């Protein structure tokens, strides 16, 4: 099991540690509810150094990305980031990830920790088709980079204290290469996974502890707290953000998952993996869709619980579920057969043999 550069910090702070995607990660320091509220109301810090980072470079970098991903990377410009996914060639999703554009010949891919090896293998398999050299044009830098996500409505105020350049006016899904807390060449991005604003900072591992100490010193007047993966999950679920392995995987298409907005079929986009399959799926109509729901009856839906109609006939499956600390409702996501995906549809979650009523609602559950 791997450690991040911040593992000793987590242990010293009394975090509950557990294996996650091959890493020893903090699940919580205090109650998940307290940590969740800290991010919604002030500012919290997540260690997300387990995430992977892959560089794509060279004259064919853009052409390569256009083929291996679902979104249109030609829309990017230096300093802009984009959410997208890798289709797997069988109608499913290898991974969802964020691509950062430094130039038309230099991109950084931020991928999920559990999928680093799978993503890397997929990219390496396609690279020769575009003349990319593994180790030169395609570089897996995951073991050299650490990352902190500073999230919450006061997060950018904290980070401005550590940056000479303006970061307060940065737009959503943009990034800058700049000096942070005296650390040269840091990457500060405003993508986020909590719905409460903030940023992520990427630095080489050797600067990790310096970054941690500076962030917590700058954030002290804002009652900053370290936050674990438990609250990260409740925060993203309140926003209706997909979690790979739960809500999307190798057997779910981006269209079924409500990710049609990152699946582009334009002439500018051109050909890409699974394009014909997805066009056919779109033309024929989807048989199932990912929806958000709120529990009507008392109970909490959990991953892989069956979803039924009012006659107990199976119509789907729960992918994520929790009690939303901010919305103060039991909420969830799951795939259901069409037409049960319509807002207002009554569905039933089989919770240990009991059919509990729920209603399909429009996401996000949390609205500022």
For each residue, the residues with C-beta under 8 A, 3 or more apart:
1: 19 22 23 24
2: 22 23 24 50
3: 7 23 24
4: 7 23 24 25 47 49 50 146 208
5: 49 146 205 208 209
6: 9 10 47 49 146 148 208 209 212
7: 3 4 10 11 17 24
8: 11 12
9: 6 12 13 47 209 212 226
10: 6 7 13 15 17 25 26 29 47 226
11: 7 8 14 15 17
12: 8 9
13: 9 10 29 226
14: 11 29
15: 10 11 26 27 28 29 226 228
16: 26 27 28 29 228
17: 7 10 11 24 25 26 27
18: 24 25 27
19: 1 22 23 24 25
20: 23 25 27 50 113 229
21: 25 50 112 113 114
22: 1 2 19 50 113 114
23: 1 2 3 4 19 20 50 113
24: 1 2 3 4 7 17 18 19
25: 4 10 17 18 19 20 21 47 50 228 229
26: 10 15 16 17 29 47 226 228 229
27: 15 16 17 18 20 228 229 230
28: 15 16 31 32 35 228 229 230 231
29: 10 13 14 15 16 26 35 225 226 227 228
30: 34 35 225
31: 28 34 35
32: 28 35 36 228 230 231 234 325
33: 36 37 325
34: 30 31 37 38 225
35: 28 29 30 31 32 38 39 44 225 227 228 230 231
36: 32 33 39 40 231 234 235 325 326
37: 33 34 40 41 325 326
38: 34 35 41 42 43 44 152 223 224 225 227 231
39: 35 36 42 43 44 151 152 194 196 227 231 235
40: 36 37 152 153 196 235 326
41: 37 38 152 153
42: 38 39 152 153 154 222 223 224 225
43: 38 39 150 151 152 153 154 155 158 198 219 222 223 224 225
44: 35 38 39 150 151 152 224 225 226 227 231
45: 148 149 150 151 212 215 216 219 224 225 226 227
46: 148 149 151 226 227 228 229 232
47: 4 6 9 10 25 26 50 146 147 148 226
48: 51 147 148 149 200
49: 4 5 6 145 146 147 148 208
50: 2 4 20 21 22 23 25 47 113
51: 48 110 111 112 113 142 147
52: 109 110 111 112 113 115 116 119 120 140 142
53: 108 109 110 111 140 141 142 144 145 147 202
54: 108 109 111 119 120 123 138 139 140 141 142
55: 106 107 108 109 138 139 141
56: 61 64 65 106 107 108 109 123 132 137 138
57: 61 105 106 107 136 137 138 139
58: 61 105 131 132 133 136 137
59: 105
60: 63 64 130 131 132 137
61: 56 57 58 64 65 104 105 106 107 132 137
62: 65 66 73 74 104 105 107
63: 60 66 67 130
64: 56 60 61 67 68 126 127 130 132
65: 56 61 62 68 69 73 99 107
66: 62 63 69 72 73 74 269 270 271 272
67: 63 64 126 129 130 270 271 272 273
68: 64 65 86 122 123 126 272 273
69: 65 66 73 84 85 86 87 99 272
70: 84 85 86 87 254 259 262 263 264 272 274 278
71: 75 82 83 84 85 99 262 263 264
72: 66 75 264 266 268 269
73: 62 65 66 69 76 82 84 99 101 107
74: 62 66 268 269
75: 71 72 82 268
76: 73 80 81 82 99 101 107
77: 80 101
78: 101 102 103
79: 101 174 175 176
80: 76 77 100 101 173 174 175
81: 76 98 99 100 101 173 174 175 189 191
82: 71 73 75 76 98 99 101 173
83: 71 96 97 98 173 191 262
84: 69 70 71 73 96 97 98 99 262
85: 69 70 71 93 94 95 96 97 248 254 259 262
86: 68 69 70 93 94 95 96 97 119 122 273
87: 69 70 91 92 93 94 254 272 273 274 278
88: 91 92 93 94 122 250 273 274
89: 273 274
90: 250 274
91: 87 88 253 274 277 278 281
92: 87 88 249 250 251 252 253
93: 85 86 87 88 96 244 248 249 250 252 253 254 257
94: 85 86 87 88 115 118 119 122 250
95: 85 86 111 112 115 118 119 244
96: 83 84 85 86 93 112 242 244 248 259
97: 83 84 85 86 109 110 111 112 119
98: 81 82 83 84 109 110 189 191
99: 65 69 71 73 76 81 82 84 107 108 109 110
100: 80 81 107 108 109 110 175 187 189
101: 73 76 77 78 79 80 81 82 104 106 107
102: 78 106 107 108 177
103: 78 106
104: 61 62 101
105: 57 58 59 61 62
106: 55 56 57 61 101 102 103
107: 55 56 57 61 62 65 73 76 99 100 101 102
108: 53 54 55 56 99 100 102 187
109: 52 53 54 55 56 97 98 99 100 119
110: 51 52 53 97 98 99 100
111: 51 52 53 54 95 97 115 116 119
112: 21 51 52 95 96 97 115 116 119 244
113: 20 21 22 23 50 51 52 116
114: 21 22 244 245
115: 52 94 95 111 112 118 119 244
116: 52 111 112 113 119 120 140 142
117: 120 121
118: 94 95 115 121 122
119: 52 54 86 94 95 97 109 111 112 115 116 122 123
120: 52 54 116 117 123 124 140
121: 117 118 124 125
122: 68 86 88 94 118 119 125 126
123: 54 56 68 119 120 126 127 138
124: 120 121 127 134 138
125: 121 122
126: 64 67 68 122 123 129 130
127: 64 123 124 130 132 133 134 137 138
128: 131 132
129: 67 126
130: 60 63 64 67 126 127
131: 58 60 128
132: 56 58 60 61 64 127 128 137 138
133: 58 127 136 137 138
134: 124 127 137 138
135: 138 139
136: 57 58 133 139
137: 56 57 58 60 61 127 132 133 134
138: 54 55 56 57 123 124 127 132 133 134 135
139: 54 55 57 135 136
140: 52 53 54 116 120 143
141: 53 54 55 144 145
142: 51 52 53 54 116 145
143: 140
144: 53 141 204 205
145: 49 53 141 142 202 203 204 205
146: 4 5 6 47 49 202 203 204 205 207 208 211
147: 47 48 49 51 53 200 201 202 203
148: 6 45 46 47 48 49 200 201 211 212 215
149: 45 46 48 192 193 194 198 199 200
150: 43 44 45 155 158 159 198 199 200 201 215 219
151: 39 43 44 45 46 155 192 193 194 196 197 198 199 227 235
152: 38 39 40 41 42 43 44 155 194 196 197 198
153: 40 41 42 43 196 197
154: 42 43 157 158 219 222
155: 43 150 151 152 158 159 196 197 198 199
156: 159 160 167 168 170 190 197 198 199
157: 154 160 161 168 222
158: 43 150 154 155 161 162 215 218 219 222 224
159: 150 155 156 162 163 167 180 188 199 201 215 218
160: 156 157 163 166 167 168
161: 157 158 218
162: 158 159 180 181 214 215 218
163: 159 160 166 167 178 179 180 188
164: 178 179
165: 176 178 179
166: 160 163 169 170
167: 156 159 160 163 170 176 178 188 199
168: 156 157 160
169: 166
170: 156 166 167 174 176 188 190 199
171: 174 190
172: 190 191 192
173: 80 81 82 83 189 190 191
174: 79 80 81 170 171 189 190
175: 79 80 81 100 187 188 189 190 191
176: 79 165 167 170 187 188
177: 102 185 186 187
178: 163 164 165 167 186 188
179: 163 164 165 182 183 184 185 186
180: 159 162 163 183 186 188 201 203 211 214
181: 162 210 211 214 215 218
182: 179 210 214
183: 179 180 186 203 207 210 211
184: 179
185: 177 179 203
186: 177 178 179 180 183 201 202 203 207 211
187: 100 108 175 176 177 201 202 203
188: 159 163 167 170 175 176 178 180 199 200 201
189: 81 98 100 173 174 175 199 200 201 202
190: 156 170 171 172 173 174 175 197 198 199
191: 81 83 98 172 173 175 199 200
192: 149 151 172 195 196 197 198 199 200
193: 149 151 232 235 236 241
194: 39 149 151 152 198 232 235 236 239
195: 192 235 236 238 239 241 364 366 368
196: 39 40 151 152 153 155 192 235
197: 151 152 153 155 156 190 192
198: 43 149 150 151 152 155 156 190 192 194
199: 149 150 151 155 156 159 167 170 188 189 190 191 192
200: 48 147 148 149 150 188 189 191 192
201: 147 148 150 159 180 186 187 188 189 211 215
202: 53 145 146 147 186 187 189
203: 145 146 147 180 183 185 186 187 207 208 211
204: 144 145 146 207 208
205: 5 144 145 146 208
206:
207: 146 183 186 203 204 210 211
208: 4 5 6 49 146 203 204 205 211 212
209: 5 6 9 212 213
210: 181 182 183 207 213 214
211: 146 148 180 181 183 186 201 203 207 208 214 215
212: 6 9 45 148 208 209 215 216
213: 209 210 216 217
214: 162 180 181 182 210 211 217 218
215: 45 148 150 158 159 162 181 201 211 212 218 219 224
216: 45 212 213 219 220 224 226
217: 213 214 220
218: 158 159 161 162 181 214 215
219: 43 45 150 154 158 215 216 222 223 224
220: 216 217 223 224
221:
222: 42 43 154 157 158 219
223: 38 42 43 219 220
224: 38 42 43 44 45 158 215 216 219 220
225: 29 30 34 35 38 42 43 44 45
226: 9 10 13 15 26 29 44 45 46 47 216
227: 29 35 38 39 44 45 46 151 231 232
228: 15 16 25 26 27 28 29 32 35 46 231 232
229: 20 25 26 27 28 46 232 233
230: 27 28 32 35 233 234
231: 28 32 35 36 38 39 44 227 228 234 235
232: 46 193 194 227 228 229 235 236
233: 229 230 236 237 243 320 322
234: 32 36 230 231 237 238 322 324 325
235: 36 39 40 151 193 194 195 196 231 232 238 239
236: 193 194 195 232 233 239 241 243
237: 233 234 240 241 243 320 321 322 324 331 332 333 365
238: 195 234 235 324 325 326 327 331 364 365 366
239: 194 195 235 236 363 364 365 366
240: 237 292 333 363 364 365
241: 193 195 236 237
242: 96 246 247 248 257 259 290 333
243: 233 236 237 246 247 248 320
244: 93 95 96 112 114 115 247 248 249
245: 114 249
246: 242 243 303 319 320
247: 242 243 244 252 257 290 319 320 333
248: 85 93 96 242 243 244 252 254 257 259
249: 92 93 244 245 252
250: 88 90 92 93 94
251: 92
252: 92 93 247 248 249 256 257 290 335
253: 91 92 93 256 257 274 277 278 281
254: 70 85 87 93 248 257 259 260 262 263 278
255: 259 260 263 278 281 282 286
256: 252 253 286 288 289 290 335
257: 93 242 247 248 252 253 254 290
258: 289 290
259: 70 85 96 242 248 254 255 262 263
260: 254 255 263 282
261:
262: 70 71 83 84 85 254 259
263: 70 71 254 255 259 260 278
264: 70 71 72 268 269
265: 269 275 278 279
266: 72 269
267: 270
268: 72 74 75 264
269: 66 72 74 264 265 266 272
270: 66 67 267
271: 66 67 275
272: 66 67 68 69 70 87 269 275
273: 67 68 86 87 88 89
274: 70 87 88 89 90 91 253 277 278
275: 265 271 272 278 279
276: 279 280
277: 91 253 274 280 281
278: 70 87 91 253 254 255 263 265 274 275 281 282
279: 265 275 276 282 283
280: 276 277 283 284
281: 91 253 255 277 278 284 286
282: 255 260 278 279 285 286
283: 279 280
284: 280 281
285: 282 338
286: 255 256 281 282 289 338
287: 337 338
288: 256 316 335 336 337 338 341
289: 256 258 286 335 336 338 341
290: 242 247 252 256 257 258 319 333 334 335
291: 333 334 335 336 340 341 360
292: 240 331 332 333 360 361 362 363 364 365
293: 301 331 332 333 334 347 349 358 359 360 361
294: 329 330 331 358 359 361 365
295: 298 299 300 301 329 330 331 332 349 356 357 358
296: 346 356 357 358 359
297: 356 357 358
298: 295 330 356
299: 295 330 349 351 354 356
300: 295 321 322 323 330 332 351
301: 293 295 305 318 321 330 332 334 349 351 356 358
302: 305 318 321 351
303: 246 318 319 320 321
304: 317 318 319
305: 301 302 317 318 321 349 350 351
306: 314 316 317 318 349 350
307: 314 315 316 317 318 334 335 336 347 348 349 350
308: 311 312 313 314 315 347 348 349 350 355
309: 312 313 315 340 347 348
310: 346 348
311: 308
312: 308 309 348 350 355
313: 308 309
314: 306 307 308
315: 307 308 309 336 337 340 347
316: 288 306 307 334 335 336 337 340 347
317: 304 305 306 307 334 335
318: 301 302 303 304 305 306 307 321 332 333 334 349
319: 246 247 290 303 304 332 333 334 335
320: 233 237 243 246 247 303 332 333 334
321: 237 300 301 302 303 305 318 330 331 332 333 334 349
322: 233 234 237 300 330 331 332
323: 300 328 329 330 331
324: 234 237 238 327 328 329 330 331 365 366
325: 32 33 36 37 234 238 328
326: 36 37 40 238 366
327: 238 324 331 365 366
328: 323 324 325
329: 294 295 323 324 365
330: 294 295 298 299 300 301 321 322 323 324
331: 237 238 292 293 294 295 321 322 323 324 327 365
332: 237 292 293 295 300 301 318 319 320 321 322 349 358
333: 237 240 242 247 290 291 292 293 318 319 320 321 363
334: 290 291 293 301 307 316 317 318 319 320 321
335: 252 256 288 289 290 291 307 316 317 319
336: 288 289 291 307 315 316 340 341 345 347 360
337: 287 288 315 316 340 341
338: 285 286 287 288 289 341
339: 342 345
340: 291 309 315 316 336 337 345 347 360
341: 288 289 291 336 337 338 345 360
342: 339 345 360
343: 360 361 362
344: 359 360
345: 336 339 340 341 342 359 360
346: 296 310 357 358 359 360
347: 293 307 308 309 315 316 336 340 357 358 359 360
348: 307 308 309 310 312 355 356 357 358
349: 293 295 299 301 305 306 307 308 318 321 332 355 356 358
350: 305 306 307 308 312 353 354 355 356
351: 299 300 301 302 305 354 355 356
352:
353: 350
354: 299 350 351
355: 308 312 348 349 350 351
356: 295 296 297 298 299 301 348 349 350 351
357: 295 296 297 346 347 348
358: 293 294 295 296 297 301 332 346 347 348 349
359: 293 294 296 344 345 346 347
360: 291 292 293 336 340 341 342 343 344 345 346 347
361: 292 293 294 343 365
362: 292 343
363: 239 240 292 333
364: 195 238 239 240 292 367
365: 237 238 239 240 292 294 324 327 329 331 361
366: 195 238 239 324 326 327
367: 364
368: 195
